[in-house]
Amino acid sequence: MSTYEFPRSLRLLKPGDFRNVFEQAEYKAGHPALLLLARSNQCNCPRLGLVIAKRNVKLSTGRNRVKRIIRDRFRLQQHQLPPIDIVVIARRPLADIDNAELHQCMVKLLAKLSRQYESNPPDRSSSSTA
C-alpha cells in the first residue's frame, strides 16, 4: 500500500544537494510565479527542496502557506514522479496567487518534469554522480 508521508528522506536538506541541482539541472519547468529545477538522483525516490525568499513573499505567513501547499502537492504526487531531486524557486508574483491556483500550477509543473524525464532519461550506466 502506498503511503503519502513526507519523511526527511524525501527532502533536500544539505547545501550540497541544492548546489548539485542548481549547477547541473537536467530538467526545468517554469511559471511566472515558480521555477522548478530538477536533476536525476541515485536514491530511487523523488526529493524536494524549497527556496522561498523573503524578498519574493514578504510575510512569513505567506511563505509558510506557499511552502505548505508545495509540500502537500509533492506529497500527493510523489508516487507518480521519477527519481529526481527537485528545487522549487519562488518568483515575485507568488504572493498574489490563491491556494487553488498554486495547487494547479504545481500539478502542471510536476507533470512537465515527469514528461521531460521520460523523454530524456539519464544514462545510469555511465553516471558518476554522488
Backbone atoms as SQL, in Angstrom:
CREATE TABLE atoms (id INTEGER PRIMARY KEY, chain TEXT, resi INTEGER, resn TEXT, atom TEXT, x REAL, y REAL, z REAL);
INSERT INTO atoms VALUES
  (1, 'A', 1, 'MET', 'N', 0.841, -1.187, 0.000),
  (2, 'A', 1, 'MET', 'CA', 0.000, 0.000, 0.000),
  (3, 'A', 1, 'MET', 'C', 0.882, 1.245, 0.000),
  (4, 'A', 2, 'SER', 'N', 0.570, 2.184, -0.839),
  (5, 'A', 2, 'SER', 'CA', 1.343, 3.416, -0.943),
  (6, 'A', 2, 'SER', 'C', 1.035, 4.342, 0.226),
  (7, 'A', 3, 'THR', 'N', 2.082, 4.955, 0.749),
  (8, 'A', 3, 'THR', 'CA', 1.880, 5.950, 1.798),
  (9, 'A', 3, 'THR', 'C', 2.130, 7.331, 1.211),
  (10, 'A', 4, 'TYR', 'N', 1.538, 8.311, 1.827),
  (11, 'A', 4, 'TYR', 'CA', 1.679, 9.682, 1.356),
  (12, 'A', 4, 'TYR', 'C', 2.387, 10.530, 2.398),
  (13, 'A', 5, 'GLU', 'N', 3.403, 9.962, 3.010),
  (14, 'A', 5, 'GLU', 'CA', 4.170, 10.686, 4.009),
  (15, 'A', 5, 'GLU', 'C', 5.201, 11.574, 3.316),
  (16, 'A', 6, 'PHE', 'N', 5.799, 12.448, 4.097),
  (17, 'A', 6, 'PHE', 'CA', 6.865, 13.311, 3.591),
  (18, 'A', 6, 'PHE', 'C', 8.036, 13.271, 4.583),
  (19, 'A', 7, 'PRO', 'N', 8.725, 12.112, 4.664),
  (20, 'A', 7, 'PRO', 'CA', 9.826, 11.975, 5.625),
  (21, 'A', 7, 'PRO', 'C', 11.071, 12.738, 5.177),
  (22, 'A', 8, 'ARG', 'N', 12.037, 12.807, 6.058),
  (23, 'A', 8, 'ARG', 'CA', 13.293, 13.504, 5.764),
  (24, 'A', 8, 'ARG', 'C', 13.987, 12.938, 4.529),
  (25, 'A', 9, 'SER', 'N', 13.807, 11.656, 4.264),
  (26, 'A', 9, 'SER', 'CA', 14.470, 11.039, 3.111),
  (27, 'A', 9, 'SER', 'C', 13.955, 11.587, 1.779),
  (28, 'A', 10, 'LEU', 'N', 12.806, 12.266, 1.786),
  (29, 'A', 10, 'LEU', 'CA', 12.262, 12.854, 0.559),
  (30, 'A', 10, 'LEU', 'C', 12.537, 14.350, 0.466),
  (31, 'A', 11, 'ARG', 'N', 13.427, 14.851, 1.307),
  (32, 'A', 11, 'ARG', 'CA', 13.734, 16.284, 1.319),
  (33, 'A', 11, 'ARG', 'C', 15.195, 16.515, 0.957),
  (34, 'A', 12, 'LEU', 'N', 15.447, 17.621, 0.295),
  (35, 'A', 12, 'LEU', 'CA', 16.819, 18.082, 0.097),
  (36, 'A', 12, 'LEU', 'C', 17.160, 18.914, 1.326),
  (37, 'A', 13, 'LEU', 'N', 18.173, 18.492, 2.075),
  (38, 'A', 13, 'LEU', 'CA', 18.480, 19.150, 3.337),
  (39, 'A', 13, 'LEU', 'C', 19.842, 19.833, 3.350),
  (40, 'A', 14, 'LYS', 'N', 20.786, 19.300, 2.611),
  (41, 'A', 14, 'LYS', 'CA', 22.157, 19.807, 2.667),
  (42, 'A', 14, 'LYS', 'C', 22.412, 20.823, 1.559),
  (43, 'A', 15, 'PRO', 'N', 23.224, 21.827, 1.850),
  (44, 'A', 15, 'PRO', 'CA', 23.561, 22.812, 0.805),
  (45, 'A', 15, 'PRO', 'C', 24.146, 22.167, -0.447),
  (46, 'A', 16, 'GLY', 'N', 24.897, 21.101, -0.288),
  (47, 'A', 16, 'GLY', 'CA', 25.475, 20.418, -1.437),
  (48, 'A', 16, 'GLY', 'C', 24.423, 19.819, -2.350),
  (49, 'A', 17, 'ASP', 'N', 23.336, 19.333, -1.767),
  (50, 'A', 17, 'ASP', 'CA', 22.240, 18.790, -2.579),
  (51, 'A', 17, 'ASP', 'C', 21.620, 19.880, -3.444),
  (52, 'A', 18, 'PHE', 'N', 21.390, 21.046, -2.836),
  (53, 'A', 18, 'PHE', 'CA', 20.834, 22.180, -3.585),
  (54, 'A', 18, 'PHE', 'C', 21.818, 22.629, -4.664),
  (55, 'A', 19, 'ARG', 'N', 23.092, 22.714, -4.310),
  (56, 'A', 19, 'ARG', 'CA', 24.119, 23.163, -5.254),
  (57, 'A', 19, 'ARG', 'C', 24.167, 22.246, -6.474),
  (58, 'A', 20, 'ASN', 'N', 24.087, 20.932, -6.247),
  (59, 'A', 20, 'ASN', 'CA', 24.107, 19.987, -7.366),
  (60, 'A', 20, 'ASN', 'C', 22.954, 20.239, -8.334),
  (61, 'A', 21, 'VAL', 'N', 21.786, 20.519, -7.800),
  (62, 'A', 21, 'VAL', 'CA', 20.631, 20.777, -8.672),
  (63, 'A', 21, 'VAL', 'C', 20.814, 22.096, -9.414),
  (64, 'A', 22, 'PHE', 'N', 21.255, 23.138, -8.704),
  (65, 'A', 22, 'PHE', 'CA', 21.443, 24.436, -9.357),
  (66, 'A', 22, 'PHE', 'C', 22.494, 24.362, -10.462),
  (67, 'A', 23, 'GLU', 'N', 23.589, 23.663, -10.215),
  (68, 'A', 23, 'GLU', 'CA', 24.689, 23.628, -11.178),
  (69, 'A', 23, 'GLU', 'C', 24.470, 22.635, -12.311),
  (70, 'A', 24, 'GLN', 'N', 23.714, 21.569, -12.061),
  (71, 'A', 24, 'GLN', 'CA', 23.573, 20.512, -13.062),
  (72, 'A', 24, 'GLN', 'C', 22.112, 20.180, -13.335),
  (73, 'A', 25, 'ALA', 'N', 21.269, 21.177, -13.432),
  (74, 'A', 25, 'ALA', 'CA', 19.843, 20.936, -13.676),
  (75, 'A', 25, 'ALA', 'C', 19.649, 20.328, -15.063),
  (76, 'A', 26, 'GLU', 'N', 19.042, 19.157, -15.096),
  (77, 'A', 26, 'GLU', 'CA', 18.779, 18.463, -16.357),
  (78, 'A', 26, 'GLU', 'C', 17.375, 18.764, -16.878),
  (79, 'A', 27, 'TYR', 'N', 16.476, 19.103, -15.960),
  (80, 'A', 27, 'TYR', 'CA', 15.078, 19.324, -16.316),
  (81, 'A', 27, 'TYR', 'C', 14.613, 20.629, -15.684),
  (82, 'A', 28, 'LYS', 'N', 13.799, 21.379, -16.437),
  (83, 'A', 28, 'LYS', 'CA', 13.312, 22.672, -15.955),
  (84, 'A', 28, 'LYS', 'C', 11.847, 22.830, -16.332),
  (85, 'A', 29, 'ALA', 'N', 11.092, 23.440, -15.420),
  (86, 'A', 29, 'ALA', 'CA', 9.694, 23.760, -15.695),
  (87, 'A', 29, 'ALA', 'C', 9.418, 25.107, -15.050),
  (88, 'A', 30, 'GLY', 'N', 8.797, 26.007, -15.805),
  (89, 'A', 30, 'GLY', 'CA', 8.603, 27.352, -15.297),
  (90, 'A', 30, 'GLY', 'C', 7.181, 27.852, -15.390),
  (91, 'A', 31, 'HIS', 'N', 6.913, 28.839, -14.583),
  (92, 'A', 31, 'HIS', 'CA', 5.639, 29.546, -14.490),
  (93, 'A', 31, 'HIS', 'C', 6.025, 30.948, -14.039),
  (94, 'A', 32, 'PRO', 'N', 5.203, 31.958, -14.297),
  (95, 'A', 32, 'PRO', 'CA', 5.587, 33.299, -13.823),
  (96, 'A', 32, 'PRO', 'C', 5.850, 33.378, -12.320),
  (97, 'A', 33, 'ALA', 'N', 5.220, 32.508, -11.531),
  (98, 'A', 33, 'ALA', 'CA', 5.384, 32.571, -10.078),
  (99, 'A', 33, 'ALA', 'C', 6.354, 31.539, -9.523),
  (100, 'A', 34, 'LEU', 'N', 6.655, 30.478, -10.266),
  (101, 'A', 34, 'LEU', 'CA', 7.513, 29.398, -9.773),
  (102, 'A', 34, 'LEU', 'C', 8.470, 28.933, -10.857),
  (103, 'A', 35, 'LEU', 'N', 9.627, 28.471, -10.424),
  (104, 'A', 35, 'LEU', 'CA', 10.576, 27.816, -11.311),
  (105, 'A', 35, 'LEU', 'C', 10.984, 26.517, -10.642),
  (106, 'A', 36, 'LEU', 'N', 10.893, 25.409, -11.363),
  (107, 'A', 36, 'LEU', 'CA', 11.316, 24.119, -10.849),
  (108, 'A', 36, 'LEU', 'C', 12.544, 23.671, -11.622),
  (109, 'A', 37, 'LEU', 'N', 13.600, 23.361, -10.895),
  (110, 'A', 37, 'LEU', 'CA', 14.814, 22.798, -11.463),
  (111, 'A', 37, 'LEU', 'C', 14.940, 21.380, -10.936),
  (112, 'A', 38, 'ALA', 'N', 15.375, 20.457, -11.786),
  (113, 'A', 38, 'ALA', 'CA', 15.469, 19.071, -11.343),
  (114, 'A', 38, 'ALA', 'C', 16.681, 18.392, -11.952),
  (115, 'A', 39, 'ARG', 'N', 17.108, 17.369, -11.260),
  (116, 'A', 39, 'ARG', 'CA', 18.264, 16.590, -11.673),
  (117, 'A', 39, 'ARG', 'C', 18.033, 15.162, -11.210),
  (118, 'A', 40, 'SER', 'N', 18.432, 14.187, -12.001),
  (119, 'A', 40, 'SER', 'CA', 18.235, 12.793, -11.603),
  (120, 'A', 40, 'SER', 'C', 19.079, 12.491, -10.368),
  (121, 'A', 41, 'ASN', 'N', 18.598, 11.539, -9.561),
  (122, 'A', 41, 'ASN', 'CA', 19.340, 11.157, -8.361),
  (123, 'A', 41, 'ASN', 'C', 19.528, 9.647, -8.319),
  (124, 'A', 42, 'GLN', 'N', 20.243, 9.179, -7.328),
  (125, 'A', 42, 'GLN', 'CA', 20.559, 7.760, -7.209),
  (126, 'A', 42, 'GLN', 'C', 19.739, 7.049, -6.139),
  (127, 'A', 43, 'CYS', 'N', 18.810, 7.738, -5.495),
  (128, 'A', 43, 'CYS', 'CA', 18.110, 7.123, -4.358),
  (129, 'A', 43, 'CYS', 'C', 16.752, 6.527, -4.731),
  (130, 'A', 44, 'ASN', 'N', 16.422, 6.467, -6.008),
  (131, 'A', 44, 'ASN', 'CA', 15.186, 5.836, -6.488),
  (132, 'A', 44, 'ASN', 'C', 13.916, 6.408, -5.882),
  (133, 'A', 45, 'CYS', 'N', 13.954, 7.662, -5.471),
  (134, 'A', 45, 'CYS', 'CA', 12.752, 8.346, -4.998),
  (135, 'A', 45, 'CYS', 'C', 12.920, 9.835, -5.292),
  (136, 'A', 46, 'PRO', 'N', 11.823, 10.525, -5.524),
  (137, 'A', 46, 'PRO', 'CA', 11.936, 11.971, -5.738),
  (138, 'A', 46, 'PRO', 'C', 12.225, 12.677, -4.419),
  (139, 'A', 47, 'ARG', 'N', 12.970, 13.772, -4.486),
  (140, 'A', 47, 'ARG', 'CA', 13.255, 14.574, -3.290),
  (141, 'A', 47, 'ARG', 'C', 12.954, 16.027, -3.617),
  (142, 'A', 48, 'LEU', 'N', 12.542, 16.789, -2.595),
  (143, 'A', 48, 'LEU', 'CA', 12.091, 18.159, -2.788),
  (144, 'A', 48, 'LEU', 'C', 12.888, 19.120, -1.923),
  (145, 'A', 49, 'GLY', 'N', 13.254, 20.254, -2.518),
  (146, 'A', 49, 'GLY', 'CA', 13.864, 21.358, -1.787),
  (147, 'A', 49, 'GLY', 'C', 13.149, 22.643, -2.165),
  (148, 'A', 50, 'LEU', 'N', 13.016, 23.550, -1.203),
  (149, 'A', 50, 'LEU', 'CA', 12.282, 24.795, -1.429),
  (150, 'A', 50, 'LEU', 'C', 13.182, 25.998, -1.219),
  (151, 'A', 51, 'VAL', 'N', 13.062, 26.983, -2.110),
  (152, 'A', 51, 'VAL', 'CA', 13.750, 28.260, -1.972),
  (153, 'A', 51, 'VAL', 'C', 12.675, 29.335, -2.094),
  (154, 'A', 52, 'ILE', 'N', 12.206, 29.811, -0.942),
  (155, 'A', 52, 'ILE', 'CA', 11.150, 30.821, -0.892),
  (156, 'A', 52, 'ILE', 'C', 11.748, 32.049, -0.215),
  (157, 'A', 53, 'ALA', 'N', 12.232, 32.988, -0.998),
  (158, 'A', 53, 'ALA', 'CA', 12.944, 34.148, -0.466),
  (159, 'A', 53, 'ALA', 'C', 11.983, 35.172, 0.129),
  (160, 'A', 54, 'LYS', 'N', 12.455, 35.842, 1.162),
  (161, 'A', 54, 'LYS', 'CA', 11.661, 36.866, 1.830),
  (162, 'A', 54, 'LYS', 'C', 11.359, 38.036, 0.895),
  (163, 'A', 55, 'ARG', 'N', 12.253, 38.314, -0.031),
  (164, 'A', 55, 'ARG', 'CA', 12.016, 39.437, -0.945),
  (165, 'A', 55, 'ARG', 'C', 10.921, 39.128, -1.957),
  (166, 'A', 56, 'ASN', 'N', 10.624, 37.835, -2.185),
  (167, 'A', 56, 'ASN', 'CA', 9.564, 37.463, -3.120),
  (168, 'A', 56, 'ASN', 'C', 8.211, 37.277, -2.448),
  (169, 'A', 57, 'VAL', 'N', 8.213, 36.824, -1.203),
  (170, 'A', 57, 'VAL', 'CA', 6.981, 36.672, -0.420),
  (171, 'A', 57, 'VAL', 'C', 7.276, 37.312, 0.929),
  (172, 'A', 58, 'LYS', 'N', 6.814, 38.525, 1.114),
  (173, 'A', 58, 'LYS', 'CA', 7.219, 39.360, 2.252),
  (174, 'A', 58, 'LYS', 'C', 6.867, 38.778, 3.617),
  (175, 'A', 59, 'LEU', 'N', 5.609, 38.401, 3.819),
  (176, 'A', 59, 'LEU', 'CA', 5.160, 37.975, 5.141),
  (177, 'A', 59, 'LEU', 'C', 5.472, 36.499, 5.392),
  (178, 'A', 60, 'SER', 'N', 5.846, 36.188, 6.619),
  (179, 'A', 60, 'SER', 'CA', 6.158, 34.800, 6.956),
  (180, 'A', 60, 'SER', 'C', 4.929, 33.905, 6.800),
  (181, 'A', 61, 'THR', 'N', 3.754, 34.445, 7.063),
  (182, 'A', 61, 'THR', 'CA', 2.542, 33.643, 6.876),
  (183, 'A', 61, 'THR', 'C', 2.365, 33.257, 5.410),
  (184, 'A', 62, 'GLY', 'N', 2.708, 34.165, 4.512),
  (185, 'A', 62, 'GLY', 'CA', 2.635, 33.870, 3.081),
  (186, 'A', 62, 'GLY', 'C', 3.663, 32.837, 2.666),
  (187, 'A', 63, 'ARG', 'N', 4.892, 32.972, 3.176),
  (188, 'A', 63, 'ARG', 'CA', 5.936, 31.993, 2.857),
  (189, 'A', 63, 'ARG', 'C', 5.550, 30.611, 3.371),
  (190, 'A', 64, 'ASN', 'N', 5.025, 30.560, 4.589),
  (191, 'A', 64, 'ASN', 'CA', 4.621, 29.276, 5.163),
  (192, 'A', 64, 'ASN', 'C', 3.459, 28.658, 4.385),
  (193, 'A', 65, 'ARG', 'N', 2.514, 29.478, 3.933),
  (194, 'A', 65, 'ARG', 'CA', 1.389, 28.994, 3.128),
  (195, 'A', 65, 'ARG', 'C', 1.891, 28.380, 1.832),
  (196, 'A', 66, 'VAL', 'N', 2.799, 29.086, 1.165),
  (197, 'A', 66, 'VAL', 'CA', 3.346, 28.605, -0.106),
  (198, 'A', 66, 'VAL', 'C', 4.095, 27.293, 0.105),
  (199, 'A', 67, 'LYS', 'N', 4.940, 27.235, 1.124),
  (200, 'A', 67, 'LYS', 'CA', 5.698, 26.010, 1.388),
  (201, 'A', 67, 'LYS', 'C', 4.771, 24.846, 1.720),
  (202, 'A', 68, 'ARG', 'N', 3.744, 25.101, 2.508),
  (203, 'A', 68, 'ARG', 'CA', 2.801, 24.046, 2.890),
  (204, 'A', 68, 'ARG', 'C', 2.092, 23.482, 1.658),
  (205, 'A', 69, 'ILE', 'N', 1.653, 24.346, 0.763),
  (206, 'A', 69, 'ILE', 'CA', 0.940, 23.897, -0.435),
  (207, 'A', 69, 'ILE', 'C', 1.873, 23.123, -1.363),
  (208, 'A', 70, 'ILE', 'N', 3.089, 23.609, -1.547),
  (209, 'A', 70, 'ILE', 'CA', 4.045, 22.919, -2.421),
  (210, 'A', 70, 'ILE', 'C', 4.393, 21.549, -1.850),
  (211, 'A', 71, 'ARG', 'N', 4.663, 21.481, -0.549),
  (212, 'A', 71, 'ARG', 'CA', 4.968, 20.190, 0.080),
  (213, 'A', 71, 'ARG', 'C', 3.785, 19.227, -0.034),
  (214, 'A', 72, 'ASP', 'N', 2.581, 19.736, 0.161),
  (215, 'A', 72, 'ASP', 'CA', 1.395, 18.889, 0.091),
  (216, 'A', 72, 'ASP', 'C', 1.204, 18.330, -1.314),
  (217, 'A', 73, 'ARG', 'N', 1.370, 19.159, -2.329),
  (218, 'A', 73, 'ARG', 'CA', 1.208, 18.697, -3.706),
  (219, 'A', 73, 'ARG', 'C', 2.282, 17.669, -4.047),
  (220, 'A', 74, 'PHE', 'N', 3.518, 17.905, -3.609),
  (221, 'A', 74, 'PHE', 'CA', 4.595, 16.939, -3.829),
  (222, 'A', 74, 'PHE', 'C', 4.264, 15.617, -3.132),
  (223, 'A', 75, 'ARG', 'N', 3.807, 15.699, -1.898),
  (224, 'A', 75, 'ARG', 'CA', 3.485, 14.509, -1.110),
  (225, 'A', 75, 'ARG', 'C', 2.414, 13.667, -1.809),
  (226, 'A', 76, 'LEU', 'N', 1.408, 14.317, -2.370),
  (227, 'A', 76, 'LEU', 'CA', 0.326, 13.593, -3.033),
  (228, 'A', 76, 'LEU', 'C', 0.734, 13.021, -4.388),
  (229, 'A', 77, 'GLN', 'N', 1.725, 13.608, -5.032),
  (230, 'A', 77, 'GLN', 'CA', 2.151, 13.152, -6.362),
  (231, 'A', 77, 'GLN', 'C', 3.462, 12.381, -6.341),
  (232, 'A', 78, 'GLN', 'N', 4.039, 12.146, -5.183),
  (233, 'A', 78, 'GLN', 'CA', 5.370, 11.555, -5.122),
  (234, 'A', 78, 'GLN', 'C', 5.459, 10.193, -5.805),
  (235, 'A', 79, 'HIS', 'N', 4.372, 9.421, -5.823),
  (236, 'A', 79, 'HIS', 'CA', 4.416, 8.088, -6.416),
  (237, 'A', 79, 'HIS', 'C', 4.334, 8.122, -7.939),
  (238, 'A', 80, 'GLN', 'N', 3.984, 9.260, -8.522),
  (239, 'A', 80, 'GLN', 'CA', 3.973, 9.395, -9.979),
  (240, 'A', 80, 'GLN', 'C', 5.245, 10.064, -10.499),
  (241, 'A', 81, 'LEU', 'N', 6.114, 10.494, -9.599),
  (242, 'A', 81, 'LEU', 'CA', 7.312, 11.228, -10.011),
  (243, 'A', 81, 'LEU', 'C', 8.494, 10.287, -10.193),
  (244, 'A', 82, 'PRO', 'N', 9.369, 10.599, -11.141),
  (245, 'A', 82, 'PRO', 'CA', 10.587, 9.808, -11.331),
  (246, 'A', 82, 'PRO', 'C', 11.597, 10.120, -10.226),
  (247, 'A', 83, 'PRO', 'N', 12.685, 9.363, -10.140),
  (248, 'A', 83, 'PRO', 'CA', 13.703, 9.623, -9.110),
  (249, 'A', 83, 'PRO', 'C', 14.556, 10.847, -9.463),
  (250, 'A', 84, 'ILE', 'N', 14.069, 12.010, -9.098),
  (251, 'A', 84, 'ILE', 'CA', 14.773, 13.257, -9.371),
  (252, 'A', 84, 'ILE', 'C', 14.787, 14.122, -8.122),
  (253, 'A', 85, 'ASP', 'N', 15.794, 14.972, -8.029),
  (254, 'A', 85, 'ASP', 'CA', 15.862, 15.999, -6.996),
  (255, 'A', 85, 'ASP', 'C', 15.253, 17.265, -7.585),
  (256, 'A', 86, 'ILE', 'N', 14.261, 17.817, -6.907),
  (257, 'A', 86, 'ILE', 'CA', 13.537, 18.990, -7.400),
  (258, 'A', 86, 'ILE', 'C', 13.765, 20.154, -6.453),
  (259, 'A', 87, 'VAL', 'N', 14.135, 21.305, -7.005),
  (260, 'A', 87, 'VAL', 'CA', 14.217, 22.538, -6.228),
  (261, 'A', 87, 'VAL', 'C', 13.161, 23.487, -6.781),
  (262, 'A', 88, 'VAL', 'N', 12.291, 23.961, -5.901),
  (263, 'A', 88, 'VAL', 'CA', 11.242, 24.907, -6.274),
  (264, 'A', 88, 'VAL', 'C', 11.700, 26.293, -5.846),
  (265, 'A', 89, 'ILE', 'N', 11.768, 27.217, -6.801),
  (266, 'A', 89, 'ILE', 'CA', 12.209, 28.586, -6.537),
  (267, 'A', 89, 'ILE', 'C', 11.020, 29.516, -6.727),
  (268, 'A', 90, 'ALA', 'N', 10.754, 30.330, -5.710),
  (269, 'A', 90, 'ALA', 'CA', 9.642, 31.282, -5.775),
  (270, 'A', 90, 'ALA', 'C', 10.063, 32.515, -6.553),
  (271, 'A', 91, 'ARG', 'N', 9.122, 33.035, -7.314),
  (272, 'A', 91, 'ARG', 'CA', 9.326, 34.298, -8.017),
  (273, 'A', 91, 'ARG', 'C', 8.383, 35.343, -7.435),
  (274, 'A', 92, 'ARG', 'N', 8.553, 36.566, -7.811),
  (275, 'A', 92, 'ARG', 'CA', 7.862, 37.687, -7.179),
  (276, 'A', 92, 'ARG', 'C', 6.329, 37.628, -7.155),
  (277, 'A', 93, 'PRO', 'N', 5.620, 37.297, -8.207),
  (278, 'A', 93, 'PRO', 'CA', 4.149, 37.375, -8.120),
  (279, 'A', 93, 'PRO', 'C', 3.507, 36.243, -7.311),
  (280, 'A', 94, 'LEU', 'N', 4.297, 35.431, -6.643),
  (281, 'A', 94, 'LEU', 'CA', 3.768, 34.265, -5.939),
  (282, 'A', 94, 'LEU', 'C', 2.809, 34.629, -4.814),
  (283, 'A', 95, 'ALA', 'N', 3.018, 35.737, -4.143),
  (284, 'A', 95, 'ALA', 'CA', 2.157, 36.126, -3.024),
  (285, 'A', 95, 'ALA', 'C', 0.732, 36.430, -3.476),
  (286, 'A', 96, 'ASP', 'N', 0.543, 36.757, -4.752),
  (287, 'A', 96, 'ASP', 'CA', -0.778, 37.120, -5.264),
  (288, 'A', 96, 'ASP', 'C', -1.608, 35.920, -5.711),
  (289, 'A', 97, 'ILE', 'N', -1.024, 34.734, -5.723),
  (290, 'A', 97, 'ILE', 'CA', -1.719, 33.546, -6.213),
  (291, 'A', 97, 'ILE', 'C', -2.492, 32.894, -5.070),
  (292, 'A', 98, 'ASP', 'N', -3.740, 32.512, -5.346),
  (293, 'A', 98, 'ASP', 'CA', -4.526, 31.841, -4.305),
  (294, 'A', 98, 'ASP', 'C', -4.159, 30.355, -4.238),
  (295, 'A', 99, 'ASN', 'N', -4.664, 29.672, -3.219),
  (296, 'A', 99, 'ASN', 'CA', -4.274, 28.288, -2.955),
  (297, 'A', 99, 'ASN', 'C', -4.621, 27.344, -4.102),
  (298, 'A', 100, 'ALA', 'N', -5.820, 27.457, -4.641),
  (299, 'A', 100, 'ALA', 'CA', -6.242, 26.559, -5.720),
  (300, 'A', 100, 'ALA', 'C', -5.365, 26.734, -6.961),
  (301, 'A', 101, 'GLU', 'N', -5.050, 27.971, -7.284),
  (302, 'A', 101, 'GLU', 'CA', -4.198, 28.231, -8.452),
  (303, 'A', 101, 'GLU', 'C', -2.784, 27.698, -8.230),
  (304, 'A', 102, 'LEU', 'N', -2.283, 27.824, -7.012),
  (305, 'A', 102, 'LEU', 'CA', -0.952, 27.306, -6.693),
  (306, 'A', 102, 'LEU', 'C', -0.931, 25.779, -6.789),
  (307, 'A', 103, 'HIS', 'N', -1.989, 25.113, -6.310),
  (308, 'A', 103, 'HIS', 'CA', -2.092, 23.655, -6.449),
  (309, 'A', 103, 'HIS', 'C', -2.055, 23.259, -7.919),
  (310, 'A', 104, 'GLN', 'N', -2.858, 23.921, -8.753),
  (311, 'A', 104, 'GLN', 'CA', -2.904, 23.599, -10.178),
  (312, 'A', 104, 'GLN', 'C', -1.565, 23.858, -10.861),
  (313, 'A', 105, 'CYS', 'N', -0.920, 24.931, -10.478),
  (314, 'A', 105, 'CYS', 'CA', 0.395, 25.264, -11.028),
  (315, 'A', 105, 'CYS', 'C', 1.397, 24.150, -10.723),
  (316, 'A', 106, 'MET', 'N', 1.401, 23.677, -9.479),
  (317, 'A', 106, 'MET', 'CA', 2.329, 22.609, -9.095),
  (318, 'A', 106, 'MET', 'C', 2.016, 21.307, -9.824),
  (319, 'A', 107, 'VAL', 'N', 0.742, 20.985, -9.994),
  (320, 'A', 107, 'VAL', 'CA', 0.361, 19.773, -10.726),
  (321, 'A', 107, 'VAL', 'C', 0.933, 19.826, -12.139),
  (322, 'A', 108, 'LYS', 'N', 0.752, 20.950, -12.813),
  (323, 'A', 108, 'LYS', 'CA', 1.229, 21.096, -14.193),
  (324, 'A', 108, 'LYS', 'C', 2.752, 21.045, -14.273),
  (325, 'A', 109, 'LEU', 'N', 3.432, 21.732, -13.354),
  (326, 'A', 109, 'LEU', 'CA', 4.890, 21.778, -13.404),
  (327, 'A', 109, 'LEU', 'C', 5.507, 20.419, -13.070),
  (328, 'A', 110, 'LEU', 'N', 4.954, 19.709, -12.097),
  (329, 'A', 110, 'LEU', 'CA', 5.472, 18.374, -11.774),
  (330, 'A', 110, 'LEU', 'C', 5.221, 17.402, -12.921),
  (331, 'A', 111, 'ALA', 'N', 4.077, 17.521, -13.578),
  (332, 'A', 111, 'ALA', 'CA', 3.795, 16.672, -14.741),
  (333, 'A', 111, 'ALA', 'C', 4.770, 16.977, -15.875),
  (334, 'A', 112, 'LYS', 'N', 5.095, 18.244, -16.056),
  (335, 'A', 112, 'LYS', 'CA', 6.046, 18.632, -17.100),
  (336, 'A', 112, 'LYS', 'C', 7.428, 18.045, -16.816),
  (337, 'A', 113, 'LEU', 'N', 7.867, 18.085, -15.557),
  (338, 'A', 113, 'LEU', 'CA', 9.152, 17.482, -15.203),
  (339, 'A', 113, 'LEU', 'C', 9.136, 15.980, -15.470),
  (340, 'A', 114, 'SER', 'N', 8.042, 15.317, -15.148),
  (341, 'A', 114, 'SER', 'CA', 7.933, 13.873, -15.395),
  (342, 'A', 114, 'SER', 'C', 8.025, 13.560, -16.882),
  (343, 'A', 115, 'ARG', 'N', 7.346, 14.360, -17.702),
  (344, 'A', 115, 'ARG', 'CA', 7.406, 14.150, -19.156),
  (345, 'A', 115, 'ARG', 'C', 8.827, 14.366, -19.679),
  (346, 'A', 116, 'GLN', 'N', 9.504, 15.392, -19.185),
  (347, 'A', 116, 'GLN', 'CA', 10.880, 15.643, -19.612),
  (348, 'A', 116, 'GLN', 'C', 11.781, 14.471, -19.235),
  (349, 'A', 117, 'TYR', 'N', 11.584, 13.933, -18.049),
  (350, 'A', 117, 'TYR', 'CA', 12.383, 12.795, -17.592),
  (351, 'A', 117, 'TYR', 'C', 12.135, 11.579, -18.484),
  (352, 'A', 118, 'GLU', 'N', 10.870, 11.329, -18.816),
  (353, 'A', 118, 'GLU', 'CA', 10.537, 10.176, -19.655),
  (354, 'A', 118, 'GLU', 'C', 11.079, 10.324, -21.069),
  (355, 'A', 119, 'SER', 'N', 11.098, 11.542, -21.600),
  (356, 'A', 119, 'SER', 'CA', 11.597, 11.743, -22.958),
  (357, 'A', 119, 'SER', 'C', 13.119, 11.808, -23.010),
  (358, 'A', 120, 'ASN', 'N', 13.754, 12.075, -21.889),
  (359, 'A', 120, 'ASN', 'CA', 15.211, 12.178, -21.840),
  (360, 'A', 120, 'ASN', 'C', 15.727, 11.577, -20.532),
  (361, 'A', 121, 'PRO', 'N', 15.605, 10.245, -20.363),
  (362, 'A', 121, 'PRO', 'CA', 16.049, 9.638, -19.108),
  (363, 'A', 121, 'PRO', 'C', 17.570, 9.677, -18.985),
  (364, 'A', 122, 'PRO', 'N', 18.078, 9.704, -17.760),
  (365, 'A', 122, 'PRO', 'CA', 19.530, 9.737, -17.574),
  (366, 'A', 122, 'PRO', 'C', 20.146, 8.391, -17.916),
  (367, 'A', 123, 'ASP', 'N', 21.397, 8.422, -18.312),
  (368, 'A', 123, 'ASP', 'CA', 22.144, 7.202, -18.593),
  (369, 'A', 123, 'ASP', 'C', 22.732, 6.716, -17.276),
  (370, 'A', 124, 'ARG', 'N', 22.097, 5.753, -16.639),
  (371, 'A', 124, 'ARG', 'CA', 22.503, 5.277, -15.308),
  (372, 'A', 124, 'ARG', 'C', 23.803, 4.478, -15.344),
  (373, 'A', 125, 'SER', 'N', 24.141, 3.876, -16.488),
  (374, 'A', 125, 'SER', 'CA', 25.328, 3.029, -16.541),
  (375, 'A', 125, 'SER', 'C', 26.621, 3.827, -16.457),
  (376, 'A', 126, 'SER', 'N', 26.647, 5.026, -17.038),
  (377, 'A', 126, 'SER', 'CA', 27.881, 5.815, -17.031),
  (378, 'A', 126, 'SER', 'C', 27.803, 6.992, -16.075),
  (379, 'A', 127, 'SER', 'N', 26.768, 7.031, -15.252),
  (380, 'A', 127, 'SER', 'CA', 26.601, 8.146, -14.319),
  (381, 'A', 127, 'SER', 'C', 27.599, 8.032, -13.185),
  (382, 'A', 128, 'SER', 'N', 28.318, 9.108, -12.936),
  (383, 'A', 128, 'SER', 'CA', 29.312, 9.104, -11.860),
  (384, 'A', 128, 'SER', 'C', 28.967, 10.125, -10.795),
  (385, 'A', 129, 'THR', 'N', 27.689, 10.487, -10.688),
  (386, 'A', 129, 'THR', 'CA', 27.286, 11.476, -9.693),
  (387, 'A', 129, 'THR', 'C', 27.086, 10.817, -8.349),
  (388, 'A', 130, 'ALA', 'N', 27.294, 11.612, -7.308),
  (389, 'A', 130, 'ALA', 'CA', 27.135, 11.068, -5.958),
  (390, 'A', 130, 'ALA', 'C', 25.999, 11.744, -5.251);
